[in-house]
Amino acid sequence: FSGNQIFPTEKWLNLVRKYNGYLPVRIKAVKEGTKIPTHNVLLKLESTDKEFPWIVGFLETLVLQLWYPVTVGTLSYHIKQNIKSYYEKSGCEDSYLGYILNDFGVRGTSSMESASIGGAAHLMIFDGSDNVPASDMIIKYYNTDAMYGKSIPATEHSICTMQGEEGELDVFKRVLDLYPTGIVACVSDSYNILKTCEQYWGTDLKTQILERNGTLVIRPDSGDPIATLKKVFSILFDKFGYTLNKKGFKVL
């Protein structure tokens, strides 16, 4: 394609011959993970050989894609600060703060590469993630065997509806039987979140829940978030009781 200038073949061949495939480029950048205000330079590219000044423009398109992980990391950071402020206002302990915003986002990305890059940026701020490509990317590019994204046993609607509405209670009991200790999460709005909290969790399975060495996470995944949560809390406070913390807020 060198004849119509779509790709400068000869220039690239000269670079290969002179540098054996390496690029004569110097990159100066803000240290990864640094919190800085807007309107700052994030990185600078320089050609170290006057024969190849065009290499900087060629690489510009690639490095400008940094906007994506930077945006994800920035958004996750500010969400975490917002949540933390409400933890402090309500007197909640923040031991679970790293898991309060979990990454379930692989299915919403444009590609597995996008999922891994955005998910890795999210894991700079939060610890909870079901985004396996993100952990794979961190292990590969940061030369570590540590699994960064941490998760828990959790159901989805396809599990809780597999026996129909009449079998929902049996599914819940099976989940508790399979996981007698630790944290386990159950999506509970497949049919009627209020009935589930009142009858299944609050009555039928109450003893088993209280005897577990761990925490049951009840997920009301639909409806108006404020109105639904108020009703759910009211039922659970009534069924399981509550204490008041030092700032006067109810703790289930």
C-alpha positions, -999 to +999 in steps of 0.1 A: +000+000+000+030+023+000+022+036-035-010+054-024+004+064+010-022+045+031+007+028+050+043+041+049+059+007+043+094+019+035+096+042+066+086+013+088+112-010+071+139+016+078+128+016+115+130-022+116+164-022+100+178+004+123+163-006+156+155-043+150+118-037+156+121-016+187+105+019+187+127+050+193+102+065+217+105+080+252+073+080+273+069+102+303+037+096+323+020+103+356+025+073+379-003+048+374-030+051+400-022+087+409-051+109+418-047+143+400-071+171+391-084+176+356-066+198+331-033+180+337-010+162+312-013+125+317+016+115+295+041+127+269+055+109+239+088+119+223+107+105+193+143+100+202+154+098+166+149+128+142+146+104+113+113+091+128+093+120+141+061+105+126+062+076+151+047+099+178+016+106+157+012+070+148+012+060+185-011+088+196-043+069+186-032+040+207-023+059+239-054+081+238-075+050+245-063+055+281-095+076+284-115+044+291-097+029+321-091+064+335-128+072+332-138+039+349-113+043+377-123+079+383-161+070+384-155+041+407-133+063+430-159+090+434-187+065+439-167+049+467-161+083+483-198+090+482-207+057+497-180+062+524-195+095+534-229+078+540-212+051+560-197+078+583-230+097+586-249+066+595-223+051+618-218+019+598-185+000+600-167+001+566-152-034+566-173-042+536-167-010+518-144-026+492-172-049+482-202-025+481-200-020+443-194-053+426-184-055+389-211-076+371-204-056+339-188-080+314-221-085+296-225-048+291-191-041+275-183-039+238-157-068+239-138-090+263-109-067+259-130-037+271-142-059+300-107-067+310-094-031+308-124-014+324-126-042+350-090-038+360-094-001+365-124-008+387-103-032+408-079-003+416-108+011+438-130-019+448-122-055+456-154-072+446-157-084+410-172-113+389-152-099+360-128-128+353-111-112+323-101-083+345-083-105+370-067-125+341-053-092+327-039-081+360-022-115+365-007-114+330+005-078+327+014-072+364+033-105+368+014-117+398-004-149+408-028-131+431-065-132+421-076-096+424-114-098+419-130-115+448-166-129+448-190-149+468-216-177+461-246-159+446-277-169+427-292-154+396-328-153+384-324-184+362-315-204+393-343-191+416-370-196+389-358-231+377-387-248+397-413-221+391-429-200+418-441-230+438-405-243+440-388-210+449-386-219+486-370-252+478-343-234+458-336-210+487-333-239+512-310-258+488-287-227+486-286-224+524-279-262+527-250-259+502-234-230+519-239-233+557-211-209+564-198-176+551-215-150+529-241-162+504-264-139+483-298-148+470-318-128+444-352-126+460-375-107+437-383-133+410-420-133+419-427-112+450-399-097+471-422-088+500-436-123+503-401-138+500-389-117+530-421-121+550-427-159+544-396-176+531-367-158+548-386-144+578-406-175+587-399-208+569-361-204+568-356-181+598-341-207+621-317-220+595-306-184+587-299-176+624-280-208+629-257-201+600-221-191+607-222-163+582-243-137+564-272-141+541-275-113+515-311-107+503-312-091+469-342-070+460-332-064+424-362-046+410-388-019+418-383+016+431-350+013+451-361+035+480-397+024+483-388-013+480-360-011+504-381+006+530-407-022+528-380-049+529-363-033+559-396-030+578-403-067+573-368-079+582-366-056+613-399-071+624-389-107+617-352-107+628-350-077+651-325-048+652-302-028+674-295+009+674-259+020+667-241+050+683-257+074+658-292+061+663-296+041+631-312+007+630-288-022+624-305-055+612 
